[in-house]
Amino acid sequence: MNVTIFGSAQELLDHDDGAPQILVLDVNMPGMDGIMLLEILRERGHAEPAVLITGLGDPEIRARAERAGAAAFFDKPIDPPVLFSALTRLLSAAHA
């Protein structure tokens, strides 16, 4: 997998080189939270799968993520093989 890392939500929004294949967003990010970022991306027509992660474990945050269109949601700490498996599954489904 090729990975591009952004330091903030705004940095991702300012970066324009085509749509990513999949997004991995933390709910708690500098400037704006990952759910708000996902909502903005959806408004702009981005439909790529999004995985949201959080250390908060709040059911309302999970509900907001689902309403925003998150394909998967994980609480921290995340087991790397579990995250990789989810990413692989979502990428395969996107290319099917």
BALOBA-1460 file (C-alpha; in Angstrom, 3 decimals):
// residues 96
<rec num="1" residu="m" x="0.000" y="0.000" z="0.000"/>
<rec num="2" residu="n" x="1.168" y="3.504" z="-0.779"/>
<rec num="3" residu="v" x="0.476" y="5.809" z="2.147"/>
<rec num="4" residu="t" x="0.327" y="9.589" z="2.302"/>
<rec num="5" residu="i" x="0.301" y="11.141" z="5.761"/>
<rec num="6" residu="f" x="-1.163" y="14.577" z="6.453"/>
<rec num="7" residu="g" x="-0.510" y="16.574" z="9.616"/>
<rec num="8" residu="s" x="-4.038" y="17.973" z="9.789"/>
<rec num="9" residu="a" x="-7.447" y="17.834" z="8.166"/>
<rec num="10" residu="q" x="-6.817" y="21.170" z="6.439"/>
<rec num="11" residu="e" x="-3.573" y="19.850" z="4.970"/>
<rec num="12" residu="l" x="-5.505" y="16.975" z="3.376"/>
<rec num="13" residu="l" x="-8.196" y="19.359" z="2.079"/>
<rec num="14" residu="d" x="-5.517" y="21.621" z="0.565"/>
<rec num="15" residu="h" x="-3.767" y="18.677" z="-1.105"/>
<rec num="16" residu="d" x="-5.329" y="18.086" z="-4.501"/>
<rec num="17" residu="d" x="-3.846" y="15.254" z="-6.516"/>
<rec num="18" residu="g" x="-6.942" y="13.120" z="-7.025"/>
<rec num="19" residu="a" x="-9.063" y="11.078" z="-4.696"/>
<rec num="20" residu="p" x="-7.402" y="8.686" z="-2.281"/>
<rec num="21" residu="q" x="-8.407" y="5.042" z="-2.475"/>
<rec num="22" residu="i" x="-9.175" y="4.846" z="1.236"/>
<rec num="23" residu="l" x="-9.070" y="7.220" z="4.187"/>
<rec num="24" residu="v" x="-7.908" y="6.471" z="7.718"/>
<rec num="25" residu="l" x="-8.938" y="9.347" z="9.958"/>
<rec num="26" residu="d" x="-8.562" y="9.908" z="13.659"/>
<rec num="27" residu="v" x="-11.580" y="11.494" z="15.311"/>
<rec num="28" residu="n" x="-9.285" y="13.785" z="17.318"/>
<rec num="29" residu="m" x="-7.126" y="15.740" z="14.847"/>
<rec num="30" residu="p" x="-5.621" y="19.255" z="14.891"/>
<rec num="31" residu="g" x="-7.980" y="21.944" z="13.626"/>
<rec num="32" residu="m" x="-11.058" y="19.869" z="12.877"/>
<rec num="33" residu="d" x="-12.108" y="16.399" z="13.889"/>
<rec num="34" residu="g" x="-12.017" y="13.455" z="11.509"/>
<rec num="35" residu="i" x="-15.795" y="13.210" z="11.328"/>
<rec num="36" residu="m" x="-16.141" y="16.824" z="10.206"/>
<rec num="37" residu="l" x="-13.397" y="16.201" z="7.634"/>
<rec num="38" residu="l" x="-15.289" y="13.180" z="6.326"/>
<rec num="39" residu="e" x="-18.493" y="15.236" z="6.092"/>
<rec num="40" residu="i" x="-16.681" y="17.913" z="4.049"/>
<rec num="41" residu="l" x="-15.146" y="15.302" z="1.754"/>
<rec num="42" residu="r" x="-18.565" y="13.698" z="1.196"/>
<rec num="43" residu="e" x="-20.035" y="17.128" z="0.374"/>
<rec num="44" residu="r" x="-17.265" y="17.523" z="-2.217"/>
<rec num="45" residu="g" x="-18.256" y="14.228" z="-3.825"/>
<rec num="46" residu="h" x="-15.581" y="11.939" z="-2.396"/>
<rec num="47" residu="a" x="-16.996" y="8.445" z="-1.964"/>
<rec num="48" residu="e" x="-13.880" y="6.459" z="-1.008"/>
<rec num="49" residu="p" x="-14.161" y="4.181" z="2.023"/>
<rec num="50" residu="a" x="-13.209" y="5.814" z="5.303"/>
<rec num="51" residu="v" x="-12.014" y="4.211" z="8.504"/>
<rec num="52" residu="l" x="-12.297" y="6.305" z="11.655"/>
<rec num="53" residu="i" x="-10.353" y="5.631" z="14.817"/>
<rec num="54" residu="t" x="-10.771" y="7.115" z="18.288"/>
<rec num="55" residu="g" x="-9.506" y="6.842" z="21.797"/>
<rec num="56" residu="l" x="-12.746" y="8.247" z="23.179"/>
<rec num="57" residu="g" x="-15.058" y="5.218" z="22.842"/>
<rec num="58" residu="d" x="-18.183" y="7.375" z="22.966"/>
<rec num="59" residu="p" x="-21.336" y="5.841" z="21.378"/>
<rec num="60" residu="e" x="-22.390" y="9.293" z="20.075"/>
<rec num="61" residu="i" x="-19.069" y="9.650" z="18.255"/>
<rec num="62" residu="r" x="-19.603" y="6.238" z="16.662"/>
<rec num="63" residu="a" x="-23.115" y="7.300" z="15.590"/>
<rec num="64" residu="r" x="-21.763" y="10.562" z="14.091"/>
<rec num="65" residu="a" x="-19.133" y="8.580" z="12.178"/>
<rec num="66" residu="e" x="-21.761" y="6.227" z="10.781"/>
<rec num="67" residu="r" x="-23.984" y="9.144" z="9.720"/>
<rec num="68" residu="a" x="-20.980" y="10.736" z="8.000"/>
<rec num="69" residu="g" x="-20.460" y="7.562" z="5.983"/>
<rec num="70" residu="a" x="-17.594" y="5.804" z="7.754"/>
<rec num="71" residu="a" x="-17.132" y="2.278" z="6.426"/>
<rec num="72" residu="a" x="-15.441" y="1.113" z="9.644"/>
<rec num="73" residu="f" x="-14.837" y="2.456" z="13.128"/>
<rec num="74" residu="f" x="-12.191" y="1.310" z="15.610"/>
<rec num="75" residu="d" x="-11.406" y="2.188" z="19.201"/>
<rec num="76" residu="k" x="-7.770" y="2.640" z="20.219"/>
<rec num="77" residu="p" x="-5.595" y="0.812" z="20.755"/>
<rec num="78" residu="i" x="-5.949" y="-0.911" z="17.391"/>
<rec num="79" residu="d" x="-4.406" y="-4.281" z="16.694"/>
<rec num="80" residu="p" x="-2.386" y="-3.643" z="13.481"/>
<rec num="81" residu="p" x="-3.406" y="-6.945" z="11.798"/>
<rec num="82" residu="v" x="-7.082" y="-6.138" z="12.437"/>
<rec num="83" residu="l" x="-6.701" y="-2.679" z="10.876"/>
<rec num="84" residu="f" x="-4.740" y="-4.064" z="7.922"/>
<rec num="85" residu="s" x="-7.405" y="-6.721" z="7.358"/>
<rec num="86" residu="a" x="-10.153" y="-4.082" z="7.355"/>
<rec num="87" residu="l" x="-8.217" y="-1.890" z="4.924"/>
<rec num="88" residu="t" x="-7.571" y="-4.822" z="2.613"/>
<rec num="89" residu="r" x="-11.254" y="-5.809" z="2.682"/>
<rec num="90" residu="l" x="-12.423" y="-2.256" z="1.960"/>
<rec num="91" residu="l" x="-9.934" y="-1.813" z="-0.892"/>
<rec num="92" residu="s" x="-10.982" y="-5.128" z="-2.424"/>
<rec num="93" residu="a" x="-14.655" y="-4.176" z="-2.200"/>
<rec num="94" residu="a" x="-13.933" y="-0.770" z="-3.772"/>
<rec num="95" residu="h" x="-12.273" y="-2.433" z="-6.750"/>
<rec num="96" residu="a" x="-14.897" y="-5.163" z="-7.205"/>
